Amino acid sequence: MPLSTPLLLPNRKQPFFTLTAFCLLVGCWLLAGCSNDNSTTIYTAKTIITMDSEHPRAEAVAVAVADGKILAIGDLDRVQAAVADRSPKVDTTFANKVILPGFIEPHLHPYLAGILLPMEFITPHDWNMPGKQAKGVQGREAYLQRLKSAEQKLDKGDWLWTWGYHPYFHGKLTRQDLDNISSERPIVVWHRSFHEIVVNSAVIEEFELEDNQHPQINFAEGHFFENGLYQLIPHLMPKLTSPFRYLGALSDARDIIHAGGITTVSDGAFGTMDFDKEWLSLRFSSWNRNSSPFRFMVLADGKGLGKAMGNEQAKAFIDTLSEKNTDKVTFLPKQVKLFADGAAYSLLMQMSEGYLDGHHGEWLMPPEDLENAMRLYWNDGFQIHIHVNGDLGLDTTLDIVEKLQQEFPRTDHRTTIHHFAYARPEQAQRMASLGVRVSANPYYVWALADKYAEVGLGPERASHMVPLKSVIEAGVPLSFHSDFTMAPVQPLLLAWAAVTRLTADGHIAGPEERIDLDHALRAITVDAASQLQMEDAIGTLEVGKKADFTVLEQDPYETPVTELKDIPIWGTVLEGRVQPIELK
């Protein structure tokens, strides 16, 4: 049998059956100049889950990998016979392990990691990741005590930078509160959402800031939020992005991402802060080295670039970004990120029935501006990704999609709603009819549903945050993302959150919105690949695709769903390169 011929087991009707061997043939395949020495390796594994609906499992699967791609699938004996003339090496490293397609993280931001990881984490809940751990704290007095303790440990002249503050967990915090901790040391408190900052008077004086009556700034309280943030960030960024600090944090983030079993990462909006500086930092970071354990895809921020240069020029600029591609970093062609309403963690999403305390949500792009930008990109064939959190934000966005579809009909446009914190059940059906997809953060349920039942949303709406079963039943394609640090960058944790809908207090929020394990795993593999328009290359283990694998110590289908997030991850394989996780 020719080596280029796929070796597939017969299609079987049952959903799964046991795999006893998994074989990879790794190396140079009939390439000019390639040495035959050790060019082919056969790996065996306990079981493989392909996420290919036609061949979800096999008793034995062989995958021939040439130049990082899968060439054939079959049983071990047939593969050994097929490559006998190449004297393959058999490697049993994975003999007792479980192989899945490499996990995909379709939405996080390098700049968030670079800015936030070096900060003091004072958060409502615990954080435990390679190189950084933080014990959660709740209550105003306990939060202020942690803040005071962090300030007292600093040397004279140092700034206090902290992330994780949330008023519903920690109480109201103002410029005056921070002045009481220190009137001389600049203190910057970054909100859990990243969409808000509170600073003390020392920061105001350092930058000689004045009250310009911006609607999203409370100058007296030192509170900058949503678009008001951009009045402060240009002053802060030089301090936050010094090469030693920023590049070191990106290296830490690389290890954290790898520990999650991830082989493909996509930025959720590149160029938000400063495109040139972000790109320069990324080029010189560990993410752009051949040794990086994942490939990095880049989604351009149409809002940020549009503000800087105008929408028409921004679109033209985005069309040229593929010229910047490297071996490890690829700009997603004809894809753009836009923004609708405010942050879920800030309770500034736009809600059709408002909030219990009477406050209102915010727009990141006013609907008219969003429509104008969407029309420009829609008519030029772009896939549009949109930050949307509340049901009113979703109504507004879907109204625009419907209008654009009437003006300029498109098929397979893959418009994607990102975050999806709250939606009404009927909106899922409308998304399906319009061909709209969802990339959700199911961690919102665990972190926020209990608190938002008390404040902001009330029990009914809080219990139906991130309504994923409604999405699946409507036939809307679904992926998961962490938006790190909005959630830990752990795809199995996101899958666990969606399957169990357990909250931080141990409740089950909206049990009717729990989804099955298979859809949850698809959301971090094949359906995440489809969101990025990369389903022909990654997401399932099939002939012709890249040899990307996540290697687990347990089979998720044979593990209680409540333990899904705790399955140990041995490491990954990226285009045939074996990458064990080595925790620091």
C-alpha positions as CSV (number, residue, x, y, z in Angstrom):
1,M,0.0,0.0,0.0
2,P,1.5,3.4,-0.9
3,L,2.5,5.4,2.1
4,S,0.5,8.4,1.0
5,T,-2.7,6.3,1.1
6,P,-4.8,7.0,4.3
7,L,-5.1,3.8,6.4
8,L,-8.6,4.3,8.0
9,L,-10.5,1.8,10.0
10,P,-14.1,1.2,8.8
11,N,-16.6,3.9,9.8
12,R,-18.6,2.7,12.8
13,K,-21.9,3.8,14.0
14,Q,-21.3,3.7,17.7
15,P,-20.0,7.0,19.1
16,F,-16.8,5.6,20.6
17,F,-14.8,2.5,20.8
18,T,-11.6,1.6,22.6
19,L,-8.2,2.4,21.2
20,T,-5.3,0.2,22.1
21,A,-2.5,1.8,20.0
22,F,-1.8,5.2,18.6
23,C,1.1,5.5,16.1
24,L,2.7,8.6,14.8
25,L,5.2,8.6,12.0
26,V,7.2,11.7,12.4
27,G,9.9,13.2,10.2
28,C,11.0,14.2,6.7
29,W,8.9,12.5,4.0
30,L,10.2,12.3,0.5
31,L,11.6,15.8,0.7
32,A,14.7,16.6,-1.3
33,G,17.8,16.7,0.9
34,C,16.1,15.0,3.8
35,S,18.1,12.3,5.6
36,N,16.4,8.9,6.1
37,D,18.3,8.5,9.4
38,N,15.7,8.5,12.2
39,S,13.3,10.3,10.0
40,T,10.3,8.2,11.0
41,T,9.1,7.5,14.5
42,I,6.1,5.4,15.5
43,Y,4.5,6.4,18.8
44,T,2.1,4.1,20.6
45,A,-0.6,5.4,23.0
46,K,-3.3,4.0,25.3
47,T,-6.1,5.8,23.4
48,I,-6.6,8.5,20.9
49,I,-9.7,10.8,20.7
50,T,-9.6,12.3,17.2
51,M,-12.7,14.6,17.5
52,D,-13.4,13.4,13.9
53,S,-17.0,12.5,13.9
54,E,-16.5,9.8,11.3
55,H,-13.7,8.0,13.1
56,P,-13.9,9.2,16.8
57,R,-11.8,6.4,18.0
58,A,-10.1,3.2,16.8
59,E,-8.6,0.1,18.2
60,A,-5.4,1.2,16.6
61,V,-4.6,4.4,14.8
62,A,-1.4,5.2,13.0
63,V,-0.6,8.7,11.9
64,A,2.2,9.3,9.5
65,V,3.7,12.7,10.1
66,A,5.8,14.3,7.4
67,D,6.9,17.9,7.8
68,G,4.6,18.2,10.8
69,K,1.5,16.8,9.1
70,I,-0.5,13.6,9.5
71,L,-0.4,11.4,6.5
72,A,-2.1,8.1,7.3
73,I,-4.3,6.5,10.0
74,G,-4.5,2.8,10.5
75,D,-3.7,0.0,12.9
76,L,-0.2,-0.5,14.3
77,D,0.6,-3.7,12.3
78,R,-0.4,-2.1,9.0
79,V,1.6,1.0,9.7
80,Q,4.7,-0.9,10.6
81,A,4.3,-2.9,7.4
82,A,3.7,0.3,5.4
83,V,6.9,2.0,6.6
84,A,9.1,-1.1,7.0
85,D,11.4,0.2,4.3
86,R,12.1,3.3,6.3
87,S,13.3,1.3,9.4
88,P,11.0,3.3,11.7
89,K,11.7,3.8,15.4
90,V,9.0,2.8,17.8
91,D,8.6,5.2,20.7
92,T,6.4,4.1,23.7
93,T,6.5,7.4,25.5
94,F,2.7,7.7,25.2
95,A,1.9,4.1,25.7
96,N,-0.1,4.7,28.9
97,K,-1.4,8.2,28.0
98,V,-4.4,9.7,26.2
99,I,-4.0,11.8,23.0
100,L,-6.4,14.5,21.9
101,P,-6.1,17.2,19.2
102,G,-4.0,20.1,20.5
103,F,-6.1,22.4,22.5
104,I,-6.9,25.8,21.0
105,E,-7.2,29.1,22.9
106,P,-8.9,31.4,20.4
107,H,-9.0,34.6,22.4
108,L,-6.4,36.0,24.8
109,H,-4.1,39.0,24.7
110,P,-0.3,39.1,25.0
111,Y,-0.5,42.7,26.4
112,L,-2.8,41.6,29.2
113,A,-0.3,39.0,30.3
114,G,2.6,41.3,29.8
115,I,1.0,44.1,31.8
116,L,-0.8,42.1,34.6
117,L,1.4,39.1,35.5
118,P,4.1,41.2,37.2
119,M,1.4,43.0,39.4
120,E,0.3,42.1,42.9
121,F,-2.8,39.9,42.4
122,I,-5.4,40.8,45.0
123,T,-8.5,39.0,43.6
124,P,-11.8,37.6,44.9
125,H,-10.7,34.0,44.1
126,D,-7.5,32.0,44.3
127,W,-5.1,31.9,41.4
128,N,-2.7,29.0,41.0
129,M,-0.6,28.8,37.9
130,P,3.1,28.1,37.1
131,G,5.2,30.8,38.6
132,K,2.4,32.7,40.3
133,Q,0.0,31.9,43.1
134,A,-2.4,34.2,45.0
135,K,-4.9,33.6,47.7
136,G,-8.3,35.1,47.1
137,V,-9.7,37.7,49.4
138,Q,-13.2,39.1,49.8
139,G,-14.7,41.9,51.9
140,R,-13.7,45.6,52.1
141,E,-11.5,45.5,55.2
142,A,-9.7,42.3,54.2
143,Y,-9.0,43.8,50.7
144,L,-7.7,47.1,52.2
145,Q,-5.5,45.2,54.6
146,R,-4.0,43.2,51.7
147,L,-3.4,46.4,49.8
148,K,-1.7,48.0,52.8
149,S,0.5,45.0,53.3
150,A,1.5,45.1,49.6
151,E,2.4,48.8,49.9
152,Q,4.5,48.3,53.0
153,K,6.7,45.7,51.3
154,L,7.8,48.0,48.6
155,D,11.0,50.0,48.5
156,K,10.9,53.8,48.5
157,G,10.2,55.1,45.0
158,D,8.5,52.0,43.8
159,W,4.9,52.2,42.4
160,L,2.2,49.8,43.7
161,W,0.6,48.0,40.8
162,T,-2.2,45.6,41.6
163,W,-4.8,43.7,39.7
164,G,-8.0,41.9,40.7
165,Y,-10.1,44.5,42.5
166,H,-13.9,44.1,42.2
167,P,-16.3,46.4,44.0
168,Y,-19.0,43.7,44.5
169,F,-16.5,41.5,46.3
170,H,-14.3,44.2,47.8
171,G,-16.5,47.2,48.4
172,K,-16.2,50.7,46.9
173,L,-12.7,52.0,46.4
174,T,-11.8,55.6,45.6
175,R,-8.9,57.9,45.2
176,Q,-9.3,58.9,48.8
177,D,-9.0,55.3,50.0
178,L,-5.8,54.9,48.2
179,D,-4.5,58.2,49.5
180,N,-5.1,56.9,53.0
181,I,-2.8,54.0,52.2
182,S,-0.1,56.3,50.7
183,S,-0.3,59.9,49.6
184,E,3.2,59.8,48.2
185,R,3.6,56.5,46.5
186,P,1.7,56.2,43.2
187,I,-0.9,53.4,43.5
188,V,-2.6,51.9,40.5
189,V,-5.5,49.5,41.1
190,W,-6.6,47.6,38.0
191,H,-10.1,46.2,38.1
192,R,-10.7,42.5,37.7
193,S,-12.3,43.3,34.3
194,F,-9.2,45.2,33.0
195,H,-11.8,47.8,31.8
196,E,-11.4,50.0,34.9
197,I,-8.6,51.6,36.9
198,V,-8.6,53.5,40.3
199,V,-5.6,55.6,41.1
200,N,-4.5,57.8,44.0
201,S,-3.6,61.5,43.9
202,A,0.1,60.7,43.5
203,V,-0.7,59.2,40.1
204,I,-2.8,62.2,39.1
205,E,0.0,64.6,40.1
206,E,2.7,62.5,38.5
207,F,1.0,62.9,35.1
208,E,-0.5,66.4,35.7
209,L,-3.9,65.0,34.8
210,E,-6.9,67.4,34.7
211,D,-10.6,66.8,34.8
212,N,-11.8,67.0,31.2
213,Q,-15.4,65.9,32.0
214,H,-15.1,62.6,30.1
215,P,-18.4,60.7,30.7
216,Q,-16.5,57.5,31.6
217,I,-14.1,59.1,34.1
218,N,-14.9,60.1,37.7
219,F,-12.0,62.3,38.3
220,A,-12.8,63.1,41.9
221,E,-12.7,59.4,42.8
222,G,-9.7,58.6,40.5
223,H,-11.9,56.2,38.6
224,F,-11.3,55.6,34.8
225,F,-13.4,53.1,33.0
226,E,-14.2,51.7,29.5
227,N,-13.2,54.4,26.9
228,G,-12.2,56.7,29.7
229,L,-9.3,54.3,30.4
230,Y,-7.6,55.6,27.3
231,Q,-7.1,59.0,28.9
232,L,-4.8,57.3,31.4
233,I,-3.2,54.3,29.7
234,P,-0.9,56.3,27.4
235,H,0.8,57.7,30.6
236,L,1.0,54.3,32.2
237,M,2.2,52.2,29.3
238,P,5.9,53.3,29.2
239,K,6.3,52.1,32.8
240,L,4.3,48.9,32.1
241,T,6.0,47.9,28.9
242,S,9.7,48.3,29.7
243,P,11.5,45.4,27.9
244,F,12.7,43.6,31.0
245,R,9.3,43.7,32.7
246,Y,7.1,43.0,29.7
247,L,9.2,40.4,27.9
248,G,9.8,38.6,31.1
249,A,6.0,38.4,31.7
250,L,5.4,37.1,28.2
251,S,7.9,34.3,28.9
252,D,6.0,33.5,32.1
253,A,2.7,33.5,30.1
254,R,4.2,31.2,27.5
255,D,4.8,28.6,30.2
256,I,1.4,29.1,31.7
257,I,-0.2,28.6,28.3
258,H,1.8,25.4,27.6
259,A,0.8,24.0,31.0
260,G,-2.8,24.2,29.8
261,G,-2.1,21.8,27.0
262,I,-2.5,24.5,24.3
263,T,-0.9,24.3,20.8
264,T,-2.6,27.2,19.0
265,V,-3.3,30.6,20.5
266,S,-5.1,33.6,18.9
267,D,-5.0,37.1,20.1
268,G,-8.5,38.6,20.7
269,A,-7.7,42.1,19.6
270,F,-4.1,43.1,18.6
271,G,-3.1,46.7,18.5
272,T,-5.5,47.9,21.2
273,M,-2.9,49.8,23.2
274,D,-0.2,50.7,20.6
275,F,0.1,48.5,17.5
276,D,3.8,49.3,16.8
277,K,4.9,48.7,20.3
278,E,2.9,45.6,20.7
279,W,4.3,44.2,17.5
280,L,7.8,45.1,18.3
281,S,7.5,43.4,21.8
282,L,5.9,40.3,20.2
283,R,8.6,40.0,17.6
284,F,11.3,39.9,20.2
285,S,9.4,37.8,22.7
286,S,9.7,34.1,23.4
287,W,6.4,33.6,21.6
288,N,8.1,34.3,18.3
289,R,10.9,31.7,18.7
290,N,11.0,28.3,17.1
291,S,11.1,26.8,20.6
292,S,7.7,28.3,21.5
293,P,5.4,25.4,22.3
294,F,2.5,27.0,20.4
295,R,1.7,28.9,17.2
296,F,0.2,32.4,17.6
297,M,-2.5,33.8,15.5
298,V,-3.2,37.5,15.5
299,L,-6.6,39.2,15.2
300,A,-6.3,42.9,14.5
301,D,-8.3,45.4,16.6
302,G,-10.4,47.4,14.1
303,K,-11.7,49.7,16.9
304,G,-8.3,50.7,18.1
305,L,-6.8,51.0,14.7
306,G,-9.9,52.8,13.4
307,K,-9.6,55.4,16.1
308,A,-5.9,55.9,15.4
309,M,-6.1,56.2,11.6
310,G,-9.8,56.1,10.5
311,N,-11.7,53.0,9.5
312,E,-10.9,53.0,5.8
313,Q,-7.1,53.3,6.4
314,A,-7.3,50.8,9.2
315,K,-8.9,48.2,6.8
316,A,-6.3,48.9,4.2
317,F,-3.6,48.5,6.9
318,I,-5.1,45.2,8.2
319,D,-5.0,43.9,4.6
320,T,-1.2,44.3,4.6
321,L,-0.5,42.6,7.9
322,S,0.2,39.2,6.4
323,E,3.5,40.7,5.2
324,K,4.6,40.7,8.9
325,N,4.0,36.9,9.4
326,T,6.8,34.9,10.8
327,D,7.3,31.1,11.3
328,K,5.5,31.3,14.7
329,V,3.2,34.3,14.3
330,T,0.4,34.7,11.7
331,F,-2.0,37.5,11.2
332,L,-5.5,36.1,10.5
333,P,-6.3,37.2,7.0
334,K,-9.6,39.1,6.3
335,Q,-10.6,39.0,10.0
336,V,-11.1,41.9,12.4
337,K,-12.2,42.6,15.9
338,L,-14.9,45.2,16.9
339,F,-16.6,46.0,20.1
340,A,-20.2,46.5,21.2
341,D,-21.0,46.9,25.0
342,G,-19.0,47.0,28.2
343,A,-17.4,44.4,30.4
344,A,-19.2,41.5,32.2
345,Y,-16.8,41.7,35.2
346,S,-17.7,45.4,35.5
347,L,-21.4,44.9,35.1
348,L,-21.3,47.5,32.3
349,M,-22.7,45.2,29.7
350,Q,-25.9,46.6,28.0
351,M,-29.0,44.8,29.5
352,S,-32.5,45.1,28.0
353,E,-34.0,45.2,31.5
354,G,-31.3,47.2,33.1
355,Y,-29.7,46.5,36.6
356,L,-31.3,46.1,40.0
357,D,-29.6,49.2,41.4
358,G,-30.6,51.4,38.4
359,H,-27.1,51.9,36.9
360,H,-26.7,51.6,33.1
361,G,-24.4,49.8,30.9
362,E,-21.8,51.4,28.6
363,W,-21.0,51.2,24.9
364,L,-17.4,50.6,23.8
365,M,-18.5,51.5,20.3
366,P,-21.8,53.4,20.0
367,P,-24.2,51.5,17.8
368,E,-23.9,53.9,14.9
369,D,-20.1,53.7,15.0
370,L,-20.3,49.9,15.2
371,E,-22.7,49.7,12.3
372,N,-20.5,51.9,10.1
373,A,-17.4,49.9,10.9
374,M,-19.1,46.5,10.4
375,R,-20.5,47.6,7.1
376,L,-17.1,48.6,5.8
377,Y,-15.6,45.2,6.8
378,W,-18.6,43.1,5.9
379,N,-18.8,44.5,2.3
380,D,-15.1,43.6,1.8
381,G,-15.6,40.0,2.9
382,F,-14.1,40.1,6.4
383,Q,-15.0,37.7,9.2
384,I,-16.1,40.1,12.0
385,H,-15.5,39.2,15.6
386,I,-17.4,41.4,18.1
387,H,-17.0,41.8,21.8
388,V,-20.6,41.5,23.1
389,N,-21.7,40.7,26.7
390,G,-25.3,41.8,27.4
391,D,-28.6,40.9,25.7
392,L,-29.2,44.5,24.6
393,G,-25.7,44.5,23.2
394,L,-26.5,41.3,21.4
395,D,-29.8,42.6,20.1
396,T,-28.0,45.7,18.7
397,T,-25.3,43.6,17.1
398,L,-27.7,41.1,15.5
399,D,-29.9,44.0,14.2
400,I,-26.8,45.2,12.4
401,V,-25.9,41.8,11.0
402,E,-29.5,41.4,9.7
403,K,-29.3,44.8,8.0
404,L,-26.0,44.0,6.4
405,Q,-27.2,40.6,5.2
406,Q,-30.1,42.3,3.5
407,E,-27.9,44.9,1.9
408,F,-25.1,42.6,0.9
409,P,-25.9,38.9,1.3
410,R,-23.1,36.6,2.4
411,T,-22.8,32.9,3.1
412,D,-20.4,31.4,5.7
413,H,-19.5,34.9,7.0
414,R,-18.7,33.4,10.4
415,T,-19.5,36.6,12.4
416,T,-18.5,35.6,15.9
417,I,-19.9,37.0,19.2
418,H,-17.1,37.0,21.8
419,H,-17.8,36.5,25.6
420,F,-21.6,36.1,25.5
421,A,-22.1,36.8,29.2
422,Y,-25.9,37.0,29.1
423,A,-28.4,36.3,26.4
424,R,-32.1,35.4,26.2
425,P,-33.0,32.0,24.9
426,E,-34.7,33.3,21.7
427,Q,-31.5,35.1,20.7
428,A,-29.8,31.8,20.1
429,Q,-32.3,31.0,17.4
430,R,-31.8,34.4,15.9
431,M,-28.1,33.9,15.8
432,A,-28.5,30.6,14.1
433,S,-30.8,32.1,11.4
434,L,-28.2,34.8,10.7
435,G,-25.2,32.4,10.6
436,V,-23.6,34.0,13.7
437,R,-21.3,32.0,15.9
438,V,-20.3,32.2,19.6
439,S,-17.0,32.2,21.4
440,A,-18.0,32.1,25.0
441,N,-16.2,32.4,28.4
442,P,-18.1,29.8,30.6
443,Y,-15.9,30.8,33.5
444,Y,-18.2,33.7,34.1
445,V,-20.7,31.3,35.6
446,W,-18.3,30.0,38.2
447,A,-16.8,33.4,39.1
448,L,-19.8,35.7,38.9
449,A,-23.2,33.9,39.0
450,D,-23.5,33.8,42.8
451,K,-22.5,37.5,43.3
452,Y,-24.6,38.7,40.4
453,A,-27.7,36.9,41.8
454,E,-27.3,39.2,44.8
455,V,-26.4,42.4,43.0
456,G,-26.9,43.7,39.5
457,L,-28.8,40.9,37.7
458,G,-30.9,39.1,40.4
459,P,-31.3,35.3,40.7
460,E,-33.1,34.5,37.4
461,R,-30.8,36.3,35.0
462,A,-27.6,35.4,37.0
463,S,-28.5,31.7,36.8
464,H,-28.8,31.9,33.1
465,M,-25.5,33.6,32.4
466,V,-23.6,32.1,29.4
467,P,-26.6,30.0,28.2
468,L,-24.7,27.4,26.2
469,K,-27.3,24.6,25.9
470,S,-29.6,27.1,24.2
471,V,-26.7,27.9,21.7
472,I,-26.1,24.2,21.0
473,E,-29.8,23.3,20.6
474,A,-30.2,26.2,18.1
475,G,-27.3,24.8,16.0
476,V,-24.9,27.7,16.6
477,P,-21.2,26.8,16.4
478,L,-19.5,27.3,19.8
479,S,-16.0,27.7,21.0
480,F,-14.5,28.6,24.4
481,H,-11.8,31.1,25.4
482,S,-10.2,32.3,28.6
483,D,-9.5,35.9,27.6
484,F,-6.6,35.4,30.1
485,T,-6.7,36.8,32.8
486,M,-10.5,36.9,32.7
487,A,-10.2,33.2,33.3
488,P,-7.3,30.9,33.8
489,V,-5.8,29.8,30.5
490,Q,-6.9,26.2,31.0
491,P,-9.2,24.7,28.3
492,L,-10.2,21.7,30.5
493,L,-11.3,24.2,33.2
494,L,-13.5,26.0,30.7
495,A,-15.0,22.7,29.5
496,W,-15.6,21.7,33.1
497,A,-17.4,25.0,33.8
498,A,-19.7,24.5,30.8
499,V,-20.5,20.9,31.6
500,T,-21.1,21.4,35.3
501,R,-22.1,25.1,35.6
502,L,-20.8,24.9,39.2
503,T,-20.3,28.2,40.9
504,A,-17.6,29.3,43.3
505,D,-20.0,28.8,46.2
506,G,-20.8,25.2,45.0
507,H,-24.2,25.9,43.5
508,I,-25.3,24.7,40.1
509,A,-26.4,27.8,38.1
510,G,-29.1,27.1,35.6
511,P,-28.7,23.3,35.3
512,E,-30.8,23.2,32.2
513,E,-28.0,25.2,30.4
514,R,-25.4,22.5,31.1
515,I,-23.9,21.0,28.0
516,D,-22.5,17.5,27.2
517,L,-18.9,16.6,27.4
518,D,-18.5,16.1,23.6
519,H,-19.6,19.6,22.7
520,A,-17.4,21.0,25.5
521,L,-14.3,19.2,24.0
522,R,-15.3,20.3,20.5
523,A,-15.3,23.9,21.8
524,I,-11.6,23.7,22.7
525,T,-10.6,21.8,19.5
526,V,-12.4,21.4,16.2
527,D,-15.0,24.2,16.7
528,A,-12.3,26.6,18.0
529,A,-10.4,25.8,14.8
530,S,-13.4,26.6,12.7
531,Q,-13.8,30.0,14.4
532,L,-10.3,30.9,13.2
533,Q,-10.9,29.4,9.7
534,M,-8.2,26.8,10.5
535,E,-10.4,23.7,10.5
536,D,-8.5,22.3,7.4
537,A,-5.2,22.4,9.4
538,I,-6.0,21.8,13.1
539,G,-8.8,20.8,15.5
540,T,-9.1,17.1,14.7
541,L,-6.7,14.3,14.0
542,E,-7.1,13.5,10.3
543,V,-5.0,12.9,7.3
544,G,-3.4,16.1,6.0
545,K,-3.7,18.1,9.2
546,K,-0.9,19.3,11.5
547,A,0.4,16.8,14.0
548,D,-0.7,18.8,17.1
549,F,-1.7,16.9,20.2
550,T,-2.5,17.4,23.8
551,V,-1.3,14.5,25.9
552,L,-3.4,13.6,29.0
553,E,-2.9,11.2,31.8
554,Q,-6.7,10.2,31.8
555,D,-9.4,9.8,29.3
556,P,-11.9,12.6,29.8
557,Y,-14.8,10.4,28.6
558,E,-14.0,7.9,31.4
559,T,-13.5,10.6,34.1
560,P,-16.4,12.0,36.2
561,V,-17.2,15.4,34.7
562,T,-16.7,17.0,38.1
563,E,-13.1,16.0,37.8
564,L,-12.6,17.1,34.2
565,K,-10.6,20.2,35.2
566,D,-8.2,18.1,37.3
567,I,-7.0,15.7,34.6
568,P,-3.2,15.9,34.6
569,I,-1.7,17.2,31.3
570,W,1.6,15.5,30.4
571,G,2.5,17.8,27.6
572,T,1.9,18.6,23.9
573,V,3.1,17.7,20.5
574,L,3.4,20.6,18.0
575,E,3.8,19.6,14.4
576,G,5.4,16.4,15.5
577,R,7.7,18.0,18.1
578,V,7.2,16.4,21.5
579,Q,6.9,19.0,24.3
580,P,6.6,17.7,27.9
581,I,5.4,20.2,30.5
582,E,8.3,21.2,32.8
583,L,6.8,23.2,35.6
584,K,9.1,25.7,37.3
